[in-house]
């Protein structure tokens, strides 16, 4: 119901002549922070380190390309979770959210990094490359959290999320998870902050000035004459 109300309010604003920016013309801006879910893991070893990979190095991917990726079985994403944080206009589309995922491996320990994508109806677009972090066998205490704040450029939509895991030593894709194997990554209702703004719905009625204005003036003239006549 809230989705329908929002769509109707946008239509009314368009009819009233209020300009709404076009998504593809907007600059996409995202603020991201990241951390291990717990720091109680082998304190003598650095848990994370800077990663020199750039977001531009990861091209958009179609759903068919993601489905055809073949991987080894040395790494896998055991589970992932989405936590919703900011929804300023109360329409159930969120501009800030957490993606948490638990990567497991057959090895005692291994350095990896993650790439997080948002997918619309056509393709997945990379929105963040994480720093390098360590995973330890099949422990449940080494999950990683990516805190994303969509600032601008993301229209209100039920996005799918894709998580890819890369070996930090070889830059080889070793694991991924998407909406097909984890329901938590499917149909995630998001929008950027420039859409996540509370607005009162205002209905503006417009009419051409010619005939309407002339009719109003004629009515006022008749009313004034009637009052003058009654005073005699």
Secondary structure as UniProt FT lines:
FT   HELIX           2..15
FT   TURN            16..17
FT   HELIX           23..25
FT   STRAND          29..36
FT   TURN            43..44
FT   STRAND          48..49
FT   HELIX           55..57
FT   STRAND          61..62
FT   HELIX           63..67
FT   STRAND          75..86
FT   TURN            88..89
FT   STRAND          96..105
FT   STRAND          110..119
FT   STRAND          123..129
FT   STRAND          132..135
FT   TURN            137..138
FT   STRAND          144..152
FT   STRAND          157..167
FT   TURN            168..170
FT   STRAND          173..177
FT   TURN            179..181
FT   HELIX           183..185
FT   STRAND          188..190
FT   TURN            193..195
FT   HELIX           209..230
//
